[in-house]
Amino acid sequence: MTIDRGRMMALQRYHYALIIVGALVAAPISSLITPSTRRGARIASYSDVRLFSAAPSVTTKTDDDATIPLDEGQNHFDAVVVGGGPAGLLSAIMLAQKLPPLSSSSSSSSSSTKRVVVYDRLDPPPAPDNIVYSTNVSKYYLLGLGHRGQSALKYFNVWDDVEKASVAVLGRRDWSPGKMGEDDSKITMSNKEVTSRVLARDKLVAVLKKVIETRYDDVIELKYGYQVDPISFGGETASDTTTEEEGSGPPVQLQVSQCTPVEPSNSDIEECSIEDAQPRKVTTEFLIGADGAARTIANAMETNDEEYRRQTSLFKKLFGKKQLPFRVTRYVDDNKRVYKSIPIKFPSHWPHNLNYSARSENSRGTFEALPSDANGNYCALLLLRPDDVLASANCDPTVLRKFFDEQFPQFSKLLDDDVMEDVAQKGASTLPSFRFAGPRHHEGARTVILAGDSRALVTMSRGMDRPGKLGTMRFILPLILDSMFNKFLPSIFGPNMFQMFQKRGMTFQQIQRKKRLDRTLQAVSIASILSSIGIGVNCLTKLMAARLRASHSLVNGSLAAVLVIAGVGRSKLPKKESN
C-alpha cells in the first residue's frame, strides 16, 4: 500500500524534527549551555517516498551480487536504519509511529515479522539507570538539549523519559585568563524560556533503546555489532523513477556483516573489526543513513553519484533532467585541538547546575565541565593542542599537576593524585572532524534519506569551537556586527544567530532569510558610513588647501605623514604598568 501525498509531507516535517536531535551528537562542549541549535538537513520531497506493508522474507535472488546469500532470518524490511545513535533510534521510533497499519491478511501471515530494523556497529550502551554514568563520568561525553531538541522529543512522546535521565543547566561560571581565585569567577545565568538539559550521549541512546523495547518491540528490531554497506540503492541514480504501482522497481540492497568493536583510537571514527567471513544480504523499501562518524551510507552515496556523472553523456548533462549533486564536504582542520576527559566532583557550596569554564593565561589549555548528575559529579574536558606534552599518553603526572596548580588552582584542589595519574596516562582524543553532506540528501528510486550534518550546523560549530586562521573574519566579526547593529537599531537588525536560534516559533528558513537581510543592510550601512567619512575628509582637506594656498595633494600627503609619525611614536612610548 502507498501513503498519500499529505501524509508524506507530514513525514517530512517529522523528520526535520528528529534530525535536530541527531545533530546534537556533534554538539561542541562550549555550545551546550547556549546550544547551537542545529539546522536540519534539507530533504528530498516525500512525495517520491513510499512505505510498504510488511512483506515476507524475499526468497528469489537478484543478478546483483548474487554471490552474497540472503540473510537466513528475516531478510526484507519496510525500513532499515543504519546507525543506532540518537538520530537513528528516533528515526526508527518515527517510522514505527507513522507507518501505515498492516492489512488483516498481512498481520496474520507476518505476526513475527519486524517492519523496521536498526543496525549499529557498536555494543548497546548500559541501561539508563546504570550507576556507571555517575561513577565513570569521564567515559561518556555529554550532550545539551535546547528548546528545539526538547520539542522534537516531545513530539515523538519520549521527552518525559529523557527528562528524567538529564540534568538542568541554568548558566555558566567563567574564569578569565589570569583569574584563578574562587571569587574571581563570573556567573552568567541563561535568559531562555526553556531550560537546557544535559545528559551523556550513551545515556540518551539507552533511554531511546528502552522506549523501543517497551513500546515498539513488535515493530522495531535492534541489531548491534553489524557493519552495513550498500550494494544497490534500488534505482542506480537519483533521477531514476518508479511507477505508481506498489512494489514496482528493485528494493535497496544491503550487505550486512557481523563485526566486533575494537579499542577506540584517537580518531573520531568508530572502529569495527569485521569477523563475518560470509556476509548476508538484506533488502528494504526505505533506507535511513544515520551512522555518524562512520559515514558508510554517505560515502557510498558520494561514490554512486560520482560514477553516475562519469557515465552521463554530455548531451544528457546539457539537455536532460537536472539533479542536484551529492557530495560530502570535508574541512581541513587548521586549528586542531585534542582533549582529555577528567572526572571531577564539586563541593556542596558550588552550584551543581552550571557549566564551569576557564582558560589558561597563555592560551595553552581550556577547561570545560558539565554536570553528569545533580549530585556534583561533573565530566570535564581539558582542551589542548596536539603537540602539547600534556596531550601525550603516559605524560608525567607531576607536570600535569604543576600546570593545574599554576593555571587552574580552583580546580586542581578538587582533583586527587589518582585522578591526575589516570588523566596523565591516557592519550588525548580528537574532536570530531567537520564535514557536511549535500545539497541533495536522497539517492535512488526508493530514496535514501541521510540524517546527517547540515552546512549551517557545521559552519556554526566549526566557527565557534575551531575558527581557524580566518575565523575572525568568517565567524567572530559577524557576531560583533550583529550585536552592535542590534543594540543601536533593534527594530531593524536582529540579534546574533545564537540568540536567533533560541527564539521559539522561528523556523530555520526564517532565521536564514533574516540573517541574509541583516548582512545586506549591514554592508550598505558600513559602505555609506565609510563613503560619508571619505567625502567629509576630502572636503576638509580641500578647505585646508585653499586656506593655506597649497595644493590638495600636498595637504593629503602631509596629513598622512603626520598620522604615520604619530602611530610610530605611540608604539615607542613605554607602557604604563597596572597596579
KABELMO-V198656 format. One record per residue. N is the residue number from 1. RES is the residue in one letter. PHI is phi in degrees with one decimal (999 if undefined). Layout:
BEGIN
N:RES:PHI, N:RES:PHI
END
This chain:
BEGIN
1:M:999, 2:T:-110.8, 3:I:-102.1, 4:D:-68.5, 5:R:-60.8, 6:G:-61.0, 7:R:-69.6, 8:M:-65.5, 9:M:-66.1, 10:A:-65.3, 11:L:-59.8, 12:Q:-61.2, 13:R:-65.3, 14:Y:-62.9, 15:H:-70.0, 16:Y:-55.4, 17:A:-66.7, 18:L:-70.9, 19:I:-67.2, 20:I:-58.0, 21:V:-70.7, 22:G:-61.2, 23:A:-67.1, 24:L:-68.1, 25:V:-60.0, 26:A:-96.0, 27:A:-62.6, 28:P:-68.6, 29:I:-59.7, 30:S:-76.7, 31:S:-103.3, 32:L:-74.8, 33:I:-87.0, 34:T:-115.2, 35:P:-58.3, 36:S:-81.0, 37:T:-58.9, 38:R:-90.5, 39:R:-81.3, 40:G:-67.6, 41:A:-66.2, 42:R:-72.1, 43:I:-120.3, 44:A:-64.1, 45:S:-59.7, 46:Y:-74.6, 47:S:-67.6, 48:D:-95.7, 49:V:-106.0, 50:R:-127.4, 51:L:-108.4, 52:F:-111.2, 53:S:-67.4, 54:A:-58.2, 55:A:-113.5, 56:P:-66.7, 57:S:-58.7, 58:V:-74.8, 59:T:-113.4, 60:T:-95.7, 61:K:-85.8, 62:T:-96.7, 63:D:-74.5, 64:D:-78.9, 65:D:48.8, 66:A:-65.9, 67:T:-74.5, 68:I:-88.9, 69:P:-72.9, 70:L:-70.8, 71:D:-58.4, 72:E:-67.8, 73:G:-88.9, 74:Q:-67.4, 75:N:-122.5, 76:H:-138.7, 77:F:-133.0, 78:D:-60.2, 79:A:-145.8, 80:V:-122.2, 81:V:-111.7, 82:V:-100.3, 83:G:118.6, 84:G:-105.2, 85:G:-84.8, 86:P:-56.5, 87:A:-66.0, 88:G:-66.1, 89:L:-69.0, 90:L:-69.5, 91:S:-62.1, 92:A:-63.7, 93:I:-63.5, 94:M:-59.3, 95:L:-63.8, 96:A:-62.6, 97:Q:-77.7, 98:K:-107.3, 99:L:-62.7, 100:P:-65.1, 101:P:-65.9, 102:L:-72.0, 103:S:-71.7, 104:S:-62.2, 105:S:-70.0, 106:S:-68.8, 107:S:-68.0, 108:S:-74.3, 109:S:-88.2, 110:S:-130.2, 111:S:-64.4, 112:S:-101.0, 113:T:-84.2, 114:K:-83.7, 115:R:-94.9, 116:V:-130.9, 117:V:-127.3, 118:V:-115.9, 119:Y:-106.9, 120:D:-138.9, 121:R:-73.5, 122:L:-96.7, 123:D:-75.9, 124:P:-66.0, 125:P:-76.2, 126:P:-61.9, 127:A:-59.0, 128:P:-60.9, 129:D:-96.0, 130:N:-69.2, 131:I:-68.1, 132:V:-60.9, 133:Y:-69.0, 134:S:-104.4, 135:T:-90.9, 136:N:-128.2, 137:V:-65.3, 138:S:-73.7, 139:K:-79.5, 140:Y:-119.7, 141:Y:-81.3, 142:L:-103.8, 143:L:-120.0, 144:G:-109.9, 145:L:-116.6, 146:G:-92.4, 147:H:-68.3, 148:R:-71.3, 149:G:-63.3, 150:Q:-65.2, 151:S:-63.7, 152:A:-63.0, 153:L:-66.7, 154:K:-65.8, 155:Y:-61.2, 156:F:-91.7, 157:N:62.6, 158:V:-124.7, 159:W:-65.9, 160:D:-58.5, 161:D:-68.5, 162:V:-69.2, 163:E:-60.6, 164:K:-64.0, 165:A:-93.3, 166:S:-110.2, 167:V:-124.2, 168:A:-75.7, 169:V:-123.3, 170:L:-101.0, 171:G:170.2, 172:R:-125.2, 173:R:-127.3, 174:D:-115.3, 175:W:-115.6, 176:S:-72.7, 177:P:-55.3, 178:G:91.6, 179:K:-96.3, 180:M:-125.1, 181:G:-76.7, 182:E:-62.1, 183:D:-92.7, 184:D:-86.9, 185:S:-82.7, 186:K:-121.6, 187:I:-99.4, 188:T:-119.3, 189:M:-82.9, 190:S:-71.2, 191:N:-110.0, 192:K:-130.9, 193:E:-66.8, 194:V:-112.5, 195:T:-74.2, 196:S:-68.6, 197:R:-129.7, 198:V:-128.0, 199:L:-157.4, 200:A:-66.1, 201:R:-58.0, 202:D:-65.3, 203:K:-68.5, 204:L:-62.3, 205:V:-60.9, 206:A:-62.9, 207:V:-63.7, 208:L:-65.3, 209:K:-62.0, 210:K:-64.9, 211:V:-60.6, 212:I:-63.5, 213:E:-68.3, 214:T:-93.3, 215:R:-112.2, 216:Y:-128.0, 217:D:-63.4, 218:D:-81.6, 219:V:-114.8, 220:I:-110.1, 221:E:-113.9, 222:L:-105.9, 223:K:-125.5, 224:Y:-108.4, 225:G:81.8, 226:Y:-131.9, 227:Q:-98.8, 228:V:-119.4, 229:D:-128.6, 230:P:-67.0, 231:I:-95.9, 232:S:-150.6, 233:F:-91.7, 234:G:87.8, 235:G:-91.0, 236:E:-70.7, 237:T:-134.4, 238:A:-71.3, 239:S:-89.3, 240:D:-65.8, 241:T:-131.0, 242:T:-119.3, 243:T:-80.8, 244:E:-77.6, 245:E:-70.1, 246:E:-60.4, 247:G:81.4, 248:S:-74.6, 249:G:84.1, 250:P:-72.5, 251:P:-79.2, 252:V:-70.8, 253:Q:-114.2, 254:L:-128.8, 255:Q:-97.7, 256:V:-114.4, 257:S:-126.9, 258:Q:-71.9, 259:C:-146.0, 260:T:-120.3, 261:P:-60.5, 262:V:-105.9, 263:E:-58.5, 264:P:-62.8, 265:S:-90.6, 266:N:-77.2, 267:S:-77.2, 268:D:-86.1, 269:I:-87.2, 270:E:-73.5, 271:E:-94.9, 272:C:-147.2, 273:S:-96.2, 274:I:-78.8, 275:E:-109.9, 276:D:-81.1, 277:A:-69.6, 278:Q:-126.5, 279:P:-66.3, 280:R:-115.8, 281:K:-106.8, 282:V:-128.8, 283:T:-118.7, 284:T:-153.2, 285:E:-90.4, 286:F:-153.7, 287:L:-121.5, 288:I:-117.2, 289:G:-94.0, 290:A:-137.0, 291:D:-96.6, 292:G:54.4, 293:A:-66.1, 294:A:-63.6, 295:R:57.3, 296:T:-64.8, 297:I:-70.1, 298:A:-62.3, 299:N:-64.5, 300:A:-67.4, 301:M:-64.2, 302:E:-65.6, 303:T:-62.7, 304:N:-62.3, 305:D:-67.8, 306:E:-63.5, 307:E:-65.0, 308:Y:-62.0, 309:R:-71.7, 310:R:-68.3, 311:Q:-86.2, 312:T:-76.4, 313:S:-69.7, 314:L:-63.1, 315:F:-62.1, 316:K:-68.2, 317:K:-64.8, 318:L:-82.2, 319:F:-118.6, 320:G:-81.5, 321:K:-67.0, 322:K:-77.8, 323:Q:-139.1, 324:L:-68.2, 325:P:-76.9, 326:F:-118.1, 327:R:-148.4, 328:V:-103.1, 329:T:-89.2, 330:R:-113.0, 331:Y:-90.1, 332:V:-86.0, 333:D:-79.5, 334:D:-98.7, 335:N:-145.0, 336:K:-67.0, 337:R:-136.6, 338:V:-124.4, 339:Y:-145.4, 340:K:-122.6, 341:S:-85.5, 342:I:-135.2, 343:P:-78.7, 344:I:-146.9, 345:K:-117.7, 346:F:-87.2, 347:P:-66.1, 348:S:-66.0, 349:H:-83.6, 350:W:-92.0, 351:P:-59.6, 352:H:-101.3, 353:N:-127.8, 354:L:-124.1, 355:N:-89.7, 356:Y:-99.5, 357:S:-146.0, 358:A:-153.5, 359:R:-123.3, 360:S:-75.3, 361:E:-64.1, 362:N:-97.1, 363:S:59.9, 364:R:-73.1, 365:G:-147.1, 366:T:-129.5, 367:F:-113.7, 368:E:-129.5, 369:A:-138.9, 370:L:-128.4, 371:P:-72.9, 372:S:-92.4, 373:D:-152.8, 374:A:-89.8, 375:N:-104.0, 376:G:94.8, 377:N:-79.9, 378:Y:-120.4, 379:C:-109.9, 380:A:-110.2, 381:L:-121.9, 382:L:-104.8, 383:L:-89.7, 384:L:-137.9, 385:R:-80.3, 386:P:-59.7, 387:D:-88.3, 388:D:-71.2, 389:V:-61.4, 390:L:-72.1, 391:A:-83.7, 392:S:-79.7, 393:A:-74.2, 394:N:58.3, 395:C:-76.5, 396:D:-70.8, 397:P:-63.1, 398:T:-69.8, 399:V:-68.9, 400:L:-65.0, 401:R:-63.5, 402:K:-62.6, 403:F:-61.1, 404:F:-66.8, 405:D:-63.0, 406:E:-83.3, 407:Q:-106.8, 408:F:-130.5, 409:P:-62.8, 410:Q:-65.2, 411:F:-99.3, 412:S:-58.8, 413:K:-68.5, 414:L:-95.0, 415:L:-111.8, 416:D:-80.6, 417:D:-66.1, 418:D:-64.9, 419:V:-64.6, 420:M:-59.4, 421:E:-66.8, 422:D:-63.1, 423:V:-65.6, 424:A:-65.8, 425:Q:-73.4, 426:K:-81.2, 427:G:-77.9, 428:A:-77.6, 429:S:-102.7, 430:T:-90.9, 431:L:-74.1, 432:P:-58.1, 433:S:-73.8, 434:F:-91.0, 435:R:-162.2, 436:F:-144.4, 437:A:-109.8, 438:G:147.5, 439:P:-76.6, 440:R:-91.3, 441:H:-125.9, 442:H:-142.3, 443:E:-150.9, 444:G:83.8, 445:A:-65.4, 446:R:-80.6, 447:T:71.6, 448:V:-110.8, 449:I:-98.6, 450:L:-101.4, 451:A:-83.8, 452:G:-143.2, 453:D:-77.4, 454:S:-96.4, 455:R:-63.9, 456:A:-63.0, 457:L:-59.9, 458:V:-66.8, 459:T:-60.1, 460:M:-69.4, 461:S:-65.3, 462:R:-65.1, 463:G:-67.6, 464:M:-83.6, 465:D:-87.2, 466:R:-138.3, 467:P:-67.1, 468:G:78.0, 469:K:-67.9, 470:L:-103.4, 471:G:-62.1, 472:T:-62.5, 473:M:-72.6, 474:R:-84.5, 475:F:-127.9, 476:I:-71.3, 477:L:-59.4, 478:P:-58.4, 479:L:-64.9, 480:I:-64.3, 481:L:-63.2, 482:D:-59.2, 483:S:-64.9, 484:M:-66.1, 485:F:-67.5, 486:N:-66.5, 487:K:-67.9, 488:F:-87.1, 489:L:-134.7, 490:P:-65.0, 491:S:-74.4, 492:I:-108.7, 493:F:-102.5, 494:G:-81.2, 495:P:-71.1, 496:N:-67.2, 497:M:-65.3, 498:F:-65.4, 499:Q:-70.3, 500:M:-64.4, 501:F:-66.9, 502:Q:-83.7, 503:K:-76.9, 504:R:-76.5, 505:G:84.4, 506:M:-106.4, 507:T:-79.8, 508:F:-63.0, 509:Q:-65.0, 510:Q:-65.1, 511:I:-63.3, 512:Q:-62.0, 513:R:-64.3, 514:K:-65.2, 515:K:-68.9, 516:R:-65.4, 517:L:-64.6, 518:D:-60.6, 519:R:-61.5, 520:T:-63.8, 521:L:-65.5, 522:Q:-63.6, 523:A:-62.6, 524:V:-64.5, 525:S:-64.6, 526:I:-64.2, 527:A:-62.9, 528:S:-66.1, 529:I:-64.6, 530:L:-64.8, 531:S:-63.8, 532:S:-63.7, 533:I:-63.0, 534:G:-61.5, 535:I:-64.3, 536:G:-63.3, 537:V:-63.5, 538:N:-63.1, 539:C:-65.8, 540:L:-64.6, 541:T:-67.5, 542:K:-65.4, 543:L:-64.8, 544:M:-64.0, 545:A:-63.4, 546:A:-67.3, 547:R:-67.8, 548:L:-86.8, 549:R:55.6, 550:A:-119.8, 551:S:-72.0, 552:H:-62.8, 553:S:-65.4, 554:L:-65.7, 555:V:-63.9, 556:N:-60.0, 557:G:-63.9, 558:S:-64.8, 559:L:-64.4, 560:A:-63.4, 561:A:-64.8, 562:V:-61.1, 563:L:-64.6, 564:V:-64.1, 565:I:-61.8, 566:A:-63.9, 567:G:-65.6, 568:V:-65.2, 569:G:-63.2, 570:R:-66.1, 571:S:-69.5, 572:K:-84.8, 573:L:-67.4, 574:P:-66.9, 575:K:-79.8, 576:K:-74.5, 577:E:-82.8, 578:S:-81.4, 579:N:-71.9
END
